[in-house]
């Protein structure tokens, strides 16, 4: 039976969200209805609100979500009613070449980027009866979501929803960049540019694998303090210190690995200069559409440095989400410390304003 849900909807213009009712239809074949427990407030949502990325609209925002399965459509086998799930914003088709190679993050059969379910439709309608698009085929800033079966990954019910929601994007992206994309070995030196939610997850991942030293860079002392609590051995205050010089000093001439987790052209261009010979730079932060950077190609080639693009931390959600949940429950990933603010859906615009101001490590919308 269709139900009404309160949702944070972006009309397609302006940077504000409106809390509106949307109608959520029953799940179709291969689809899952989830009652959301929490939704992260992520920088990727902000890119849309600030006009840097473009989507079909109106759009229910949010792509970091966790909740409980309320109903399943015909043919669903992976989850059942009552299961606690984390939602993947890039649901894999499980049939294309990339999926067959274990690269769910590179799936070419998904329609997630179009904000559509596999059959090319959505299960959301507005008050006028028109189509509403769930961001990245999830739309987690709503009380309910209908998602593709492969987007709903079962995790232990002991993981709180606010923490579980972050596993759906920032944690997987950050930790995955370390263990899947860079494959950082124990004892390697690393620098992290940007200590927002994803950057702090990178710091946690580096601590998890035993990197040393781990240098965190940010303009915010609050975020640098958080980085130290999550395993950074040194911090550098951007704007107050000469970042390249200080990083080279702390890493004995240059880091083995450098992670850019801001998505700004200026900091991306800094990455090669922070690396030791044969070092690896990992580009995790996402810039606005069409942004380009200048790189000294000769220096990059002669020094044998590598630049790696990281999408979703190179993750396979059906494997990585439960693994990260277990690491959290075992006390090896202190994810509770990432959630600095728990907010109501009505407070979501204030959460984005705080993000724009460089405040808070991570806001999470918590549903009753």
DRENTI-597112 format. One line per field, with one value per residue (C-alpha): z, y, x; residue in three letters; residue number from 1. Coordinates in steps of 0.2 Angstrom, whole numbers, always signed. Layout:
% DRENTI-597112
up = (Z,...)
north = (Y,...)
east = (X,...)
code = (ALA,...)
pos = (NUM,...)
END
This chain:
% DRENTI-597112
up = (+0,-5,+10,+13,+19,+25,+14,+11,-7,-19,-32,-44,-41,-25,-11,+1,+4,+7,+19,+9,+9,-5,-9,-9,-19,-15,-20,-37,-43,-36,-25,-6,+4,+19,+34,+36,+54,+49,+34,+33,+27,+14,+3,-12,-8,-5,-23,-30,-19,-23,-42,-45,-50,-60,-58,-63,-51,-40,-30,-13,-7,+4,-1,+16,+24,+35,+41,+42,+28,+29,+13,-2,-20,-29,-32,-18,-10,-1,+13,+22,+32,+48,+42,+46,+31,+24,+7,-7,-18,-33,-34,-45,-59,-55,-74,-83,-85,-71,-59,-65,-61,-43,-47,-41,-40,-59,-64,-81,-79,-65,-67,-50,-58,-67,-50,-57,-52,-63,-73,-77,-65,-47,-34,-28,-33,-27,-21,-39,-44,-54,-53,-39,-41,-26,-26,-33,-33,-14,-7,+11,+18,+19,+31,+18,+2,-11,-18,-29,-20,-23,-14,+2,+12,+28,+43,+61,+71,+85,+74,+78,+63,+64,+63,+50,+38,+37,+32,+16,+9,+20,+29,+14,+3,+16,+23,+5,-2,+10,+9,-9,-20,-12,-2,+10,+19,+38,+41,+26,+28,+23,+23,+22,+15,+22,+38,+35,+37,+23,+27,+45,+38,+28,+44,+53,+38,+39,+58,+55,+43,+53,+43,+51,+52,+47,+44,+44,+36,+38,+42,+57,+73,+78,+64,+67,+85,+79,+67,+81,+91,+76,+74,+65,+73,+67,+61,+50,+51,+33,+31,+47,+41,+25,+21,+8,+19,+35,+27,+19,+37,+45,+32,+29,+12,+6,+10,+3,+1,+0,+0,-6,+2,-2,-21,-23,-38,-27,-16,-29,-38,-22,-21,-32,-22,-6,-12,-10,-25,-32,-20,-23,-23,-21,-27,-15,-15,-29,-37,-46,-64,-77,-65,-72,-64,-69,-66,-69,-80,-82,-63,-61,-73,-69,-50,-54,-44,-47,-46,-42,-44,-30,-32,-18,-10,-24,-13,-16,-4,-1,+5,+12,+22,+33,+35,+41,+53,+61,+63,+72,+83,+87,+92,+78,+69,+82,+71,+85,+86,+68,+72,+79,+77,+77,+69,+64,+46,+49,+53,+37,+29,+45,+44,+26,+31,+45,+31,+20,+35,+38,+54,+62,+57,+52,+54,+53,+51,+64,+61,+75)
north = (+0,+17,+28,+46,+51,+68,+72,+85,+90,+101,+109,+111,+129,+138,+130,+127,+111,+111,+98,+91,+75,+63,+47,+31,+17,-1,-10,-18,-34,-34,-19,-16,-3,+3,+14,+25,+27,+40,+49,+57,+75,+73,+85,+77,+83,+100,+100,+98,+111,+124,+121,+112,+96,+94,+81,+78,+87,+89,+78,+70,+72,+61,+46,+40,+30,+15,+8,-7,-17,-15,-24,-33,-35,-51,-60,-52,-64,-55,-46,-49,-39,-34,-34,-19,-12,+1,+8,+9,+25,+15,+0,-13,-22,-38,-42,-31,-34,-23,-32,-49,-42,-38,-19,-14,+4,+4,-4,+1,-6,+4,+19,+26,+42,+45,+44,+29,+12,-2,-2,+17,+23,+30,+25,+43,+56,+73,+82,+86,+68,+72,+61,+65,+58,+50,+56,+42,+31,+32,+48,+45,+62,+55,+43,+29,+24,+11,+5,-9,-25,-24,-7,-14,-23,-32,-28,-33,-24,-19,-5,+11,+19,+35,+26,+13,+28,+34,+17,+19,+33,+42,+28,+16,+30,+35,+18,+10,+23,+17,-2,-4,+10,+14,-3,+6,-6,-5,+8,+19,+37,+47,+64,+68,+85,+89,+82,+82,+66,+57,+64,+58,+41,+41,+44,+30,+18,+23,+20,+3,-3,+4,+18,+30,+44,+50,+69,+77,+95,+106,+124,+120,+116,+107,+95,+93,+88,+75,+69,+67,+57,+45,+41,+56,+57,+75,+89,+105,+120,+126,+144,+146,+135,+131,+115,+107,+112,+105,+89,+86,+89,+77,+63,+64,+72,+67,+55,+38,+42,+58,+58,+74,+74,+91,+92,+109,+112,+121,+106,+93,+102,+101,+82,+78,+90,+81,+64,+55,+48,+34,+40,+38,+52,+47,+59,+56,+73,+77,+95,+104,+98,+103,+108,+105,+105,+109,+95,+96,+80,+79,+79,+67,+55,+57,+54,+39,+46,+39,+48,+37,+42,+34,+32,+25,+18,+5,-4,-19,-14,-32,-36,-20,-14,-29,-29,-11,-14,-29,-18,-5,-18,-25,-8,-6,+8,+22,+28,+35,+50,+55,+60,+78,+83,+73,+84,+83,+83,+101,+106,+99,+117,+122,+107,+111,+129,+123,+112,+127,+136,+122,+118,+101,+84,+76,+80,+65,+67,+55,+49,+45)
east = (+0,+7,+12,+16,+33,+41,+56,+69,+66,+77,+67,+82,+86,+93,+102,+88,+78,+60,+52,+37,+26,+30,+20,+31,+24,+26,+42,+41,+51,+69,+65,+66,+56,+66,+61,+75,+83,+96,+104,+121,+123,+137,+147,+140,+123,+130,+138,+120,+112,+126,+123,+140,+132,+116,+102,+84,+72,+63,+75,+74,+91,+102,+113,+120,+106,+103,+86,+75,+67,+48,+43,+51,+46,+44,+60,+70,+82,+96,+86,+70,+57,+65,+83,+94,+102,+115,+111,+123,+122,+129,+119,+127,+118,+128,+129,+141,+159,+165,+153,+160,+177,+172,+172,+155,+160,+163,+147,+141,+123,+117,+105,+110,+118,+101,+92,+82,+78,+84,+67,+70,+57,+55,+43,+41,+27,+24,+8,+4,+6,+22,+38,+50,+68,+78,+96,+107,+92,+91,+84,+89,+83,+65,+56,+55,+64,+62,+79,+86,+89,+108,+107,+102,+116,+112,+122,+121,+107,+119,+126,+117,+108,+118,+134,+127,+122,+140,+146,+135,+147,+160,+167,+168,+175,+188,+194,+192,+203,+217,+214,+207,+214,+231,+233,+244,+256,+260,+274,+271,+270,+254,+247,+228,+223,+206,+198,+180,+170,+178,+195,+194,+188,+205,+214,+205,+209,+228,+228,+219,+233,+247,+253,+266,+268,+251,+250,+233,+230,+216,+211,+200,+208,+193,+195,+213,+210,+197,+211,+223,+210,+207,+226,+235,+252,+255,+244,+247,+236,+233,+234,+245,+259,+268,+260,+272,+287,+280,+274,+291,+299,+287,+289,+308,+307,+290,+275,+273,+255,+245,+226,+217,+200,+193,+191,+198,+210,+223,+225,+224,+239,+249,+248,+263,+274,+270,+275,+292,+300,+289,+275,+256,+243,+225,+211,+196,+188,+176,+177,+163,+159,+172,+186,+204,+221,+239,+251,+270,+270,+289,+292,+278,+286,+304,+300,+290,+275,+257,+240,+225,+207,+196,+177,+168,+184,+185,+172,+161,+147,+140,+157,+164,+149,+147,+166,+167,+152,+161,+177,+166,+158,+175,+181,+194,+185,+179,+165,+154,+167,+163,+145,+147,+128,+112,+98,+80,+75,+68,+86,+95,+97,+107,+117,+122,+126,+138,+146,+149,+156,+169,+160,+156,+164,+148,+129,+117,+98,+90,+72,+60)
code = (UNK,UNK,UNK,UNK,UNK,UNK,UNK,UNK,UNK,UNK,UNK,UNK,UNK,UNK,UNK,UNK,UNK,UNK,UNK,UNK,UNK,UNK,UNK,UNK,UNK,UNK,UNK,UNK,UNK,UNK,UNK,UNK,UNK,UNK,UNK,UNK,UNK,UNK,UNK,UNK,UNK,UNK,UNK,UNK,UNK,UNK,UNK,UNK,UNK,UNK,UNK,UNK,UNK,UNK,UNK,UNK,UNK,UNK,UNK,UNK,UNK,UNK,UNK,UNK,UNK,UNK,UNK,UNK,UNK,UNK,UNK,UNK,UNK,UNK,UNK,UNK,UNK,UNK,UNK,UNK,UNK,UNK,UNK,UNK,UNK,UNK,UNK,UNK,UNK,UNK,UNK,UNK,UNK,UNK,UNK,UNK,UNK,UNK,UNK,UNK,UNK,UNK,UNK,UNK,UNK,UNK,UNK,UNK,UNK,UNK,UNK,UNK,UNK,UNK,UNK,UNK,UNK,UNK,UNK,UNK,UNK,UNK,UNK,UNK,UNK,UNK,UNK,UNK,UNK,UNK,UNK,UNK,UNK,UNK,UNK,UNK,UNK,UNK,UNK,UNK,UNK,UNK,UNK,UNK,UNK,UNK,UNK,UNK,UNK,UNK,UNK,UNK,UNK,UNK,UNK,UNK,UNK,UNK,UNK,UNK,UNK,UNK,UNK,UNK,UNK,UNK,UNK,UNK,UNK,UNK,UNK,UNK,UNK,UNK,UNK,UNK,UNK,UNK,UNK,UNK,UNK,UNK,UNK,UNK,UNK,UNK,UNK,UNK,UNK,UNK,UNK,UNK,UNK,UNK,UNK,UNK,UNK,UNK,UNK,UNK,UNK,UNK,UNK,UNK,UNK,UNK,UNK,UNK,UNK,UNK,UNK,UNK,UNK,UNK,UNK,UNK,UNK,UNK,UNK,UNK,UNK,UNK,UNK,UNK,UNK,UNK,UNK,UNK,UNK,UNK,UNK,UNK,UNK,UNK,UNK,UNK,UNK,UNK,UNK,UNK,UNK,UNK,UNK,UNK,UNK,UNK,UNK,UNK,UNK,UNK,UNK,UNK,UNK,UNK,UNK,UNK,UNK,UNK,UNK,UNK,UNK,UNK,UNK,UNK,UNK,UNK,UNK,UNK,UNK,UNK,UNK,UNK,UNK,UNK,UNK,UNK,UNK,UNK,UNK,UNK,UNK,UNK,UNK,UNK,UNK,UNK,UNK,UNK,UNK,UNK,UNK,UNK,UNK,UNK,UNK,UNK,UNK,UNK,UNK,UNK,UNK,UNK,UNK,UNK,UNK,UNK,UNK,UNK,UNK,UNK,UNK,UNK,UNK,UNK,UNK,UNK,UNK,UNK,UNK,UNK,UNK,UNK,UNK,UNK,UNK,UNK,UNK,UNK,UNK,UNK,UNK,UNK,UNK,UNK,UNK,UNK,UNK,UNK,UNK,UNK,UNK,UNK,UNK,UNK,UNK,UNK,UNK,UNK,UNK,UNK,UNK,UNK,UNK,UNK,UNK,UNK,UNK,UNK,UNK,UNK,UNK,UNK,UNK,UNK,UNK,UNK,UNK,UNK)
pos = (1,2,3,4,5,6,7,8,9,10,11,12,13,14,15,16,17,18,19,20,21,22,23,24,25,26,27,28,29,30,31,32,33,34,35,36,37,38,39,40,41,42,43,44,45,46,47,48,49,50,51,52,53,54,55,56,57,58,59,60,61,62,63,64,65,66,67,68,69,70,71,72,73,74,75,76,77,78,79,80,81,82,83,84,85,86,87,88,89,90,91,92,93,94,95,96,97,98,99,100,101,102,103,104,105,106,107,108,109,110,111,112,113,114,115,116,117,118,119,120,121,122,123,124,125,126,127,128,129,130,131,132,133,134,135,136,137,138,139,140,141,142,143,144,145,146,147,148,149,150,151,152,153,154,155,156,157,158,159,160,161,162,163,164,165,166,167,168,169,170,171,172,173,174,175,176,177,178,179,180,181,182,183,184,185,186,187,188,189,190,191,192,193,194,195,196,197,198,199,200,201,202,203,204,205,206,207,208,209,210,211,212,213,214,215,216,217,218,219,220,221,222,223,224,225,226,227,228,229,230,231,232,233,234,235,236,237,238,239,240,241,242,243,244,245,246,247,248,249,250,251,252,253,254,255,256,257,258,259,260,261,262,263,264,265,266,267,268,269,270,271,272,273,274,275,276,277,278,279,280,281,282,283,284,285,286,287,288,289,290,291,292,293,294,295,296,297,298,299,300,301,302,303,304,305,306,307,308,309,310,311,312,313,314,315,316,317,318,319,320,321,322,323,324,325,326,327,328,329,330,331,332,333,334,335,336,337,338,339,340,341,342,343,344,345,346,347,348,349,350,351,352,353,354,355,356,357,358,359,360,361,362,363,364,365,366,367,368)
END
